[in-house]
Amino acid sequence: MVSFINILGLSVGVTAAIVIYGFIRYNFSFDSFEPGKDRIYRVVTAGEGSGNPGVPVPALAALQKQATGLECTAGIFEYYDANATVRIGGTELTYKNQGSMVLADSNYFRIVPHQWLAGNPHTALNEPYSIVLSSSRAGFYFPGVPADQLMGREIVLSDSVRTRITGIVKDPEGNSDFVYQAFISMATLQAGNFRLQYGWDNWDQTSSKTQVLVKLIPGESANQVDRQLATIFKNHATGPDAAKTVHRLQPLSDVHSNPDFGGKVNKQAMGGLALLVGFLLLLGSINFINLSTAQASQRAREIGIRKTFGGSRKQLIFQFLTETLLLTVMTVLISALLIILSLKVLIPPDVPPGRMVNGWSALGFVALLIAAVTLFSGLYPAFVLSGFKPVQTLNNRILTASGKDRSAGLRKGLVVFQFVIAQVFVIAVVVVNKQVNYALQKDMGFRKEAILTIELPPDPQHPGKKYLLKEALRALPGVQRAAAGDQTPAFSGQASTVVTAYREGKEIKLSADVRRGDTGYLSVYNIPLLAGRQVMVSDTVTEVVINESLSRQLGFQKPADALGQILTIDGNDIPVAGVMGDFNQASVKTAVHPLFFTSGGGNTLHIALQPDPLSWQNAIAKIKKAWENVYPDSDFNYSFLDATISRLYQQDRALSVLLGFSAFIAVFISCMGMFGLVIFMTGNRKKEIGIRKVLGASVVKIMLLLSADFSRLLLVAVAIAIPVSWWMLHGWLQGYAYHTPLSWWVFVLGACIMMVIALSILCAKAARAARANPVKTLRSE
C-alpha cells in the first residue's frame, strides 16, 4: 500500500510537470528561427495603463529616413479588406473570408526569412499591386499548379484592387507570431486610394494593425534607438497623450509572451505554471519522505543485519537511492499514460500536442526530472535509514529517549506544508471563480442579453443596402430594435482619437474612445441619456454624444453643462448634442475611458431580440431570410453579444480550470500521504487500540485519539494558509479595475472544504481501526 501511494502521488506530479513543461517550451519556442533574432525588435506604443503593438503609419517612413543603427526596417500593415472576398482570374472563382493579408515590402523577408519557391525576394514587392502568396494559400487558390507557373496570375480583391502574383514563399516551419498568407506590396498603399484610410500622415492615430519591425546593426544598443524614437515622436506627435506615451523597442523574444502588447501568453503566468509544477512535485516527494521515514522501524532489522555483515553506509545509501530511482522510473511510465488525458484538460485546444512533448529536449527534461525527484525524494530517507546503529536496530530501539520517532517532527512539518499548499489552491479556486462570475454578471452600463450582431460585407458601391436590411429587420416580430454601427459598446480592442476643447481660455486635449452608429444604436443597448438628445441622422460627423467621464474630464460639473459645447475632432468643430451614462468599453480589467458617440460609419448590424429565448430560433431564421434577400451572395453569420463578452474572460476561465485541476491534485496527493501515514500509525498502535477497547474505550473515543494529532496539524495549516492566500489573491485582484471583494467567507469556505475532505479520510480509516476485534489484535500477546 505504501509503494502504491508513493507511485500514485509521484505519477500525478510528474504528469503535470511533463505536460506543463511542454506547454512552456512550446510558447517560448516562438520566433526563435530568425537569423540574428537577438537584434530583431518591434516598435510598440506604451501609454498610461495601456499598450499597443502598433505605431502611427508615418513612423515607418520617419524611422527609415531619420534613425541610425538600423540594418533594416519593415512595416506590416494589416490589409483592411482581408476578411472580404478574393476573385481569381478569368474563371471568376470567388473565395470568401480571406484573412491573414498584410501590406509589406522586401525588408520584411530580410527580418522574417521565408524559403522562396518562385520569384525574386529583393524585387517581388517593389511595384504597386504586386502580391506574394504563401504556399498553402497558393495551393488553396490554384490547387495542383506548380509555383513557377503562378507568376503573373491575377488576383482581384473585394474592393476591386487588381494584384499580380510576383512570388510564392513556403510557410514557416517554426512557431511564429508573424504568419501571413498573402503579402501585398507596400507601394500599393501609396498608389491606391488608401492613404486616408490608413492615416498615412496622422501621427496621433495608433492601431495594432500597423506594426513596424526593425533589425539592429550588430553591436547597436536598443536604448540608443529608443532615444531616437523619443526624439522623432516629440518632433511630430501633437496629441494630448504625446508626453505620456512612450514608443520603444520590444524584443522579438517578448512578442509572444507579453499580453500588454497583444502576446498570446503571459510570462508571469508561465512562471506561475513552473512554480505550480514545483509544488506538485514537492507534494509527491514529501509523501515519499514521510512514508519512507515512517516505516523506518519496519526496515530497521534489515539495516542492522546488513551492517553486521559488513555493509557500509555508502552501500546502503546507494541501495535506497536505487530503489527510489526504480520507483521514479515506474511513475514516469505510468505518467506516459496519464499525459494523453492531461493534454485535453490542461492545454488550450489551439496548442498542437505534437509540438509540446517530442524532441530531444523533452527527453532531456524527463531524464533531469527523474534525477531530481530521485535525489530529493530519496536522499533524506536514505541518510536517515542508513544512519541506524546495528545494536539499536537489532534490539528494536530506534526511538529517542522520549519514546518518539526521531523523524516525527519533520513529518509533522511536512504534513503542515502539504496542507498549506493544498489550502491555498482551494481558496484560489473559490476567489477566481468568484471574480469570473462577478465580471460576467456585472452591470456594464448597457444591455448585453439577447443582442445579436451581424458583420456586413463591404459594398462601397451600394452603401444603402445595410439600411434596407435594417428596416426589414425592424419589421420582424421577434426583433425589438435594430441599428447600424461599428463596434459593440465593449470589445477586445480599442478605437480612439484626439478630442480638443477650450474651457475658460485654456486648451484641453484628451484621448477618447469612439463608437459610431445611427440614431437607434443607443436604444438597442439601453444606454441612457443623462442630458440632451440623440445625434441627428447623418452619414458624416455633425454632432456627438459624450459619456459622463469625458464630460467630467472636460471640466463640466453637471452633464447638462456640456450641451452645445464645441469639440474639435480630426480638425472639425463638432457640437455636443447629449451626454450619456458611462459603460465599460472592455473587460473589467480596464476602467471606463472618456468616449464619444457619433453618427456615420460601421458595417455591423446590432439587433435587440425579444427577451424570450424560446423565440430566438424563429427570429434568427427570419433574419437569415431577410439577409439572403439583400445579400444573396454573402454568408450569413451572427454572434450573441453576451458570448462575445464572455470571451473577454477566456484567460480567467482557463486559469480557473487550471487552478481547479491543480487544487484537486494537491488535495489528492496530500490526502493520500495522510492516508498512508494513518495506515502506518494505526498499524503500529493496533495493540494499544485493542487494550483500550478491552478496558472500555468506545469507538468514538478511539477515533478522537487517533485523529487528534492530525486535526491539530490541519488547524495549523489553515492558520498559515489564510494570510498567505489573502496576500497572493489581494495582489491578483488589483489587476482588475473592477473586482469582487475578498470576502471573509471565502477563506472559511476554503478551510471547511479542506478540513471536511481531510477529516473524512482520516476518520474513515480511524473508525475502521477502532472497530477492529481486540481479540485478534491481542492474540499474539
N, C-alpha and C positions, 0 to 999 in steps of 0.2 A: 504493500500500500504506500509506503514512504517513497519508494522509487517511482511509483505511478504518479504521485503528487508532484514530485520533483520534475519528472519529464513533462507532465501536463503544464505546469506553471512556466517552465522554461520554453516549451514549444510555443505557447501563446506569445510570450515576449519576443522570441526570435522571429516568429512570423511577422509581427508588427514591425520589427526592426528591418527586415529584408524588404518588405513592401514599401515602407516609408523611405528607406534608403533609395530604392528605385525611383520613387516619385521625386525626391530631392535631386537625384542625379539627372533625371530627365529634364527638370526645369532649369538646372544650372548648365545644361549642355547647349542651350540656345545660343546661336551666333558665335560659335567657337571655331568655325571652319574658315572664316575670312582671314586672308593673309594680313599680318600686321594689325590684328584685331585690337591690340592694346592701344593703337593710335587712332582708332575709329570712335567717333563721338556723334551724338545727336544734339542739335541745338534745341533747348527747351525753354519754356516760359514759366517762371515761378513767381506767384504773387502772394498776397496775404491770405493764407488758408486755402490756397488752391494751386494747382499745377496744370500745365497744358503741354503736351508733347509737340505742339506745333509752334510756329512763329509767323509773324506777318509776311506776306508774299514778297514784298520788296526787300526783305532781309537777305534773300538769296543773292540777288544781284549786288547788294552792298557788300556782302562778305567776299564775293568773288573779286570785287574791284578794290576794296579797302583793307581787308585783313591780310596779315602776313603770317607765315609759319604754317600755311595750309598746303598740303600736297594736292588735294582736290576737294571740291565742294559739290554736292549733288542735292537737288531738290526732288522731293517725292510728293506730288500733289495728287490727291485722290480725284479721279475723274467724276464729276458730279452726276453724270448720267449713267454711272456704272451699273445701276440696278434696272436700267431700261432694256431695250431690245437691240439686237445686232442683226443686220441683214447681210447675207453672204452672196456676193457675185450676181451674175445674171440669172441664176436659178431662183432668186428671191427666197432663200431659206432664212427663216426668222427664228432667232433664239432669244428667249426672254430671261430677265433677271440675271444678266451677265455682270457679275461683280468682279472685284479684285483688279480693277483697271486704274492705272496711275499715269500721270504725266511725268516724264523723266528725260534725262539725256545720257550720253555715253559715260559721263562721270559716275553715274550710279553703278555701272558694271565694273568700274575700277575699284569701287569700295566693296560691293557685294558681288563677287565674281560668279558667273554662270558659264557652263560649257555651251559654246555656240555650235549649233547643228547646221546653221545656214546664216549667211550674212556677215558683214564686217562690224565687229564691236566698236570700232572707232568712228564709223560714219553712219551706222544704221539709223540713228536717231538725230541726225543733223538737220534734215529737211523737214518742213512743216508737213503734217498729215502722214507721217511715217508711223508704222506700228510694228512692234516686236512681240511675238506670241511665245508663251511657254509651250513646251512640247505637249503637255496634257491638254491645253486649250486648243492648240493646233489640231491635235488628234480628234478633239470634240467637233471642231468646225469642219475639218476635212479628213474624215476617217480613211486610213489606208494610204494617204498621199504622202510621198517622201518629202522631207523638209525642203530640199533644194528645189522641188517643183512648186513650192508655195510662194516663192519670191515673186513679188509684183501683183499677187492676187488682191482684189479689192474687198474691203470690209466697210460697210456703212453703218455708223452708229445711229441711235434713235433720233438724234436731233439733226440728222442729215449731214453729219460730218463724214466725209468720204476719206478713208485712210487706205494706205497701200502697205502690204507686208514687206518689210525690209530685213527681217531677221527672225530666226527661231532659236530659242535657248532651252536647254534642258532644265527641268525642275530641280531646285536644290535638294541634295540628298540629306544634308544635315538639318537639324531643327533650327528654325529661324522665325523671327517675328516679321521679317520682310519677305513675304511670299506673295508674289503678284502673278497674275495670269496674262496680263497684257500691258505693254508699255507704249504709250503714245508720246511722240516727240514733244519736248517742252516748247519747241518752236511753234507748234500748233496753237498753243495758248496765246502767243503774241500775234500770230497771223489771223486767227479766228476772232470771233466776237465774244471772247471770254475774259478780257482784261477787267471789265467792271464786275463780272460775276465772281471772279477770284479776288477782287480787291487789289489789283496789281500795284497801285500807288498808295494804298491805305496802310499806314504804319500803326494805326490804332485798332486794327481788326485782326484778331488771332484765332486760328482754327486748328483743331487737331488734325484736320485733313490736309494741311500744308506743312510738311515736315522737311527738315534740312539735315543732311548727314555731312560730316567733314572728316577728312583723314589728315592727321598732322604730319609734318615733316619729322623724320627721326630725330629725337633729342629735343623737340619743341615741347614747351610746357603748356598744359591745358589752362593753368592760371593766367598765363600771358594772353592767351586767346580770349579768356573770359573778360579781361580788362579791355581788350579791343572791342568786344561785343558791347560792353557797358558804354564805351565812347560812341560807337555807331548809333545805338538806340537813343542816347542822350541828345545827339545831334538831329535825330529825325522824329522820334516819337513825341507826341504832344498831348496824349490823353491824360485823364485825371489820375490814372494809376501808374503813369510812366515812372515817377520817382519811387514807387513802391514795388515795381515789377523788376525782377532780375532775370536776365537772359544768360544762360550758362551752358557749358558743355556737359552732357550726360554720357558717361562711358557706355560703350556698346554692351558690356557685361551687365550693366544695370538696367537695360531696357526691358527685359522680360520680367524682372523681379522687383520693380518699383511701381506700385499701384498709383502713386501720386502723379505719374506721367503715363498712365494707361497700361502699366505692366499687368500681366495675367496673374502673377502670384506676388506674394509679399515676402521679402527677405526675413522680416521678423516672424512671419508665420512659419517659414521654413526652419528658422532657428527654434521656434516652439515645437515643431514636429520632431526635430532632432532631440530636444530636451525630453519630449514625450517618450521617444524610443528609449532614452537612457533610463527614465523612471520605470518603464515596463520591464526592461531587462533587470534593473536593480531589484524590483519586487520579486521576480522569479529567482534571482540569485540569493536574495535574503531567505526565501523559503528553503533553498538548498542548505544554506549555512545553518539556519535554525534547526532543521530536521537532522542534519548531519551531526551537529554538536549535541542535540537532544538524545540521540541514540548512541552516544559515546559509551555508555555503560554496557551496551549490548556487544560492543566490539572490543571492550577492554581486555577480556581474556585472550582474544586472538592477538592483540597487540603485545600483551605480556609474553605469550608463548613465542611469538616471532622474535622479540628482543632477547628472550632467554636462550634461543638457539642461534644467537649471533646476528640477528637482523639490525642494521643501523638505522638511525633516524632518517638519513637521506633516502634509504631504500623504501622506508615506509611512506615518506612524503611523495616519492615518485609513484608508489603504488596507488595512493589515494588520488593523486592528480590524474593518473591514467584512468582510474575508474570514473572520475569526473569527466575526462575527455570523451570516453566512450559514451557516457550518458548524454553529453552535449551533442555529439555527432548523431546520436539517435534522435534527439529533439529536432535537429536540423532536418533530418529525413522526414520526420512527421510534419515539420513545418512546410516542407515542399508540397504536401497535400493541402494544407490549410491556406497556402498562398493563393491558390486559384479562387477560393471562396472570398478571401480578403480583398482581392483586387476589385471585385464587384461592389464591395461595401465601402472601402476607404478611398478609392481612386475615382476622380471625375470621369465621366464617360468619354470626354474628348481627349483623354490621355491614352495613347496606344500602349497596351501592356507589353508588347514585344520589345519596345524601346526602353523598358524600365529595368528588367531583371536579367538581360542577356549580356554577354560580353565578358572579357577577362576581368574588368573592374568589378563586376558583380561577384565573380568567383573569388576575387581577392578580398572583397568585403566579407563574404561568408567565412573565408579562412581566418581573417582577422577577428571576426565575431566569435568564432569557435574558440580561438586562443584567449580572447579577452574574458569570455564567460567562464572558460575552464579555470583560468588563473583567479578571477575574482571570486567565483563560487567555491573553488576547491582549495585555495591556498590556506585560508584561515582554519577550516576544519582539519586539513592535513597537518598543520603545525600543532593544533590542539591535540589531535588523536595520537600523533607520533611522539608527543611530549610526555605521555603517561609512563610512570616508572613500573618496571616489571613486578616488584614486590607488592605495590599497591594494587595493581590491576589483578594479579593472581589471587589476592586476598579480598577482591571486590571492594577496595577502599579508594574510590576516585572522587570522593566528595571533599569539600573544605571542612575545616574544623567545626563550622556551624551546621554542618549536615546538608549543605546546599550544593548543587551543581556549580562548578566554577564558572560555567558559561551562562548561567541562568540570567544574570544581569544584562549581559549582551543580548540574549534572546528577547528579553522584555523590551529593551530599547529598540531592537529591530522590528518587533511587532508593532510598537507605537509608531515608528516611522512608516511602516507599511500602511497603517490605517490613517495616518495623517494624509498621505498622498491620495489614497482612495477617497477620503472625505473631501479633499479639495476638488477632485474631479467631479464628485457628485454635486457639490454646491455650484460648481461652474456650469454644469449641465442645466441646473434649475435657473440660474441667472441668465444664461444665454438664451434659453427658450423664452424666458420672461421678456427679454429685450426684443426678440423677434416678434413675439405676439403683440408687444406694445407698438412696434413700428408698423405692423400690418393693420392694427385696429385704430391707430391714431387718427384723429380728425385732421386731415392735411389742409383743410380750408377750401376744399372743392369736392364735388360728388365724384366718386370713383366706382360705385356699384352700378351695374347694368349699363356701362358706357362701352360702345363699340367704336373702334377706329378702323378706317379703311384707307390704305395708301392708293392714291390715284396715279394712273400712268401719265407721264409728261406728254402734253399735247399742245405745244405752243400755237399751233395753227387753229385750234378750236378751244380757246380758254373758257368759253361759256358752257362747255359740257358738264363741268363739275356742278355748276349752279342748277343746270337742268336736272341732274341726278338728285341733287339735294332737295329740290322742290318735290320730285317724285317720291322721295323717301319720307318727307314730312307728311305726305298724304296717307301713308300706310297706317293701318290701325294699331300695329304693335310698336310704333315709334312715337315717343313723346315729343322730342325736339331733334333737330339736325342743324349742323353748321359746317362751314368750310373754313379751314385754317391751316396753320403749320403744325407745330409741336403741341402735344398734350401739356397741361399745366405742369406736370412733373415728368421728367425723363432722365436718362442716364448721362446725357451730355450737357452742354451749356451753349446758349446763344445770347451774346451780349453786345452792346455798343456803348458809345460815349454819349452822355446827356449833359448839356450845358445850360445853366440858368443864371440869372442875375438877381441878387437879393440885396437891397439897400446899397447899391453901387458896387457890390462885390461879385466877382465871377465864381460860380460853384460848378465844378466838373465832377461827375460821378460815372462810374461804370454800372450800367443797368442791364438786366436780362430783358429779353424781348419775347413776346408772344404776338402772333398775328392771326387774324380771323375776321369773319364777318360779324354782323350785329347779333347773331344767335349764339356765338361762342360762349360768352359768359353765362347765358341762360342754360346751355347744355350742361355746364359744370356747376351750376348753382353758386357761382361766385358773386357775393353780394356787393352792391354799390353802396358805399358809405356817404357819398355826396356826389351831386352832379348827375350825368346821364351817360348813356352809351355813345360810342363814336358813331358818326353818320356813315351811311353806306357809301363806299368809295373803293376804287381799285388802287388808290395811292394813299400815302400817309398824309392825312389832313388834320387829324385830331388824335389825341392819346388819352387813355385812361391809365393812371398811375396807381401803384399799390401804396398801402399805408406806409410801408418802410421808406419808399422813395420820397413820399410827401414829408415825412419827418426829417429825413436827411437833407432835404432842400430847405429846411428851416421853418416849416409850417406847423403851428401848434395844433390846429384843427384841420380835418380833411377838407372842409368847405373853403378854407383859406387858399387852397391850391387851385381852385377853379378859375379858369381864364388866364392863368399864368402861362408865359411863353417859354417853351423849352427848345433849345437848338439841338437837333438830331441829324447827323450826317449832313450838316450845312444848311438845313431847312428849319425855319421857325415854326413850331407846332404848338397850338394852344392845348391846355389841359381841359378835357371835357368832363372828366369824372375821376373819382378816387374809389378804388375797390379794396376789399379786405385782403390781407396777406394770405398767401398759401405757400406750401412747400413746393419748391421747384425741382427738388431731387429727393434723395433719401433723407432720413432723419439724421444722418451723419453731418449734414451741412445746414447752416442756419438760413433763414429766409433772406434772399437778396433783394435789393431795390429792383423794381420791374415795371415796365410799361406795356400796355396792350394797344395795338393799333390795327387799322383795317388793311386789307390787301394781302396778297401773297399766300402761299401754302398749297400743298397738294394732298391734304388729308381731310377726309370727312369724319366728323365727330358726331356720333349718334347716341342719343339717350333713349334706351328702350323702356318699355313699361316695366315696373318693378317686379312683376310676376314672372319667376323663372320658367314656369310652365309654358309661357307664351313665346319664349325667346326662339326656340327652334323654328316655329312657324314664321316669326318675324324675320329671321335671318334668311329663310328660304325666299320670302317675298323681296327682301333687299337684294338677294342674288339675282332674282329675275329682273328687277329694275336695273341692276348693274349691266346685265347682259344686253338689255335694250339700248343702253347708252355706249357701253364699251364692249362690243361683241368679240373683239379680237384680244382682249386682255383677261388674264386670270383674275378670279375673284378671291381675294384673301382678306381676312379680318383678324382682329385681336381684341380681347377684352382688356380694358384699362387696368382693372384690379390685378389681372395676371401679369401685365407689364410691370406694374409697380411691385408686385411680389418678386419679380426677377431682380429688382434693385437690391434685394437682401439675399441673393443666392449664396454669396460667400458666408454670410452669417448662418444660414441654414446648413451649409456644408460644415461650418465649424461646430454647430450644434450636433450634427450626426457624428462627426469625428470625436467630439468630447464624450458623447453618449457611449460610443463604442469603446473609447479608452476607459471611461468610468466603469463600464461593465467588466473589462479585462482587469482593471486594477482591483475592483472589489472581488472578482472571481479569484485572482491569484492570492490576494490577502486572506480571503476566507479559506481557500484551500490550504494555505500554510497554517492557519489557525486550526483547521480541521485535523491536519497531520499532528500538530502539537497536542491537541486534545486527545487524539487516539493514543499517542505515546504516553501522555500523562495518566490517562485512565488505566492504561495497561500496567504502568508502574505502581499505581495505587489501588489495584483491584482487591488485594488482600486487606488493605486499610478500609476500603468500602465495605467488604464483607463483614469485618469485625464491627463496624459502626452499625450495620443493619442488624446483626445479631444482638447488639446492645440496645436496639430500639430506635435507631435513627430512621426517619421517614425518607421517602424518595425525594420529596421537595427539599428537605434539609441537605441531603447529599448533593442534589443538583446545585443548590446555592453554594455549597462548599467548593464544588468543582468549578463553578462559574465565577467565583469571587475575584480571583486574580485577573482573569481575562477581562472582566467587566471594568475593573479599575483601569486597566490598560486602555480600554476603549474610551473611557471618560477622559483620560489624559490626552488621547489622540484628538478627541473632539475639542478640548480646550485649546490645543495648539492649532488645529486646522481652521477654526473660526477666524482668528485675527489674520492668519496668513491668507486665507481665501478672500477676506474683506479687502486687504491691501491690494491683491492682484486684480480683483474684479472691479474695484473702485477705479483703478487706473485704466482698465479696459473701457469702462463706460464713459470716461472722459473723452474718448474719441468720437462720441456722438453729441451733436448739438442739442438733441432732444433724446432723453433716455429715461428708462424706468427707474424708480427709486430703488436703492439697495435695502430692501425691507428686512426687518429683523426675522420675520417668519421664514425667509429663505434659508437662513442658517439653521433654524430649528428644524425645518423640514429635511434639510440635508443630513443633519445629525440623526434625526429619527430614522430616515431611510437606512443609513449606515448601521445604526445600532440594532434595528429590527432584523436586518439580514444577518449580521454577525452573531447576534444573540440567538437567533433561531437555529443556526447551525450548531452553535455551542451547546445550547440547551438540549437539542435533539440527541447529540452524542452523549452528553452528561446523563440524560434521562435513561438512555439505554444501559449505560454503565450502572446507574443506580438501581435499575430493576433487575439486574443480574442475580441469579440464585447464589446466596452466600455459601451454600453447602459446596458448590462446585469450586468456588474461588478459594475456600479454606481447606479443601480436601487434602492438599499437599502438606498442610501444616501438621 
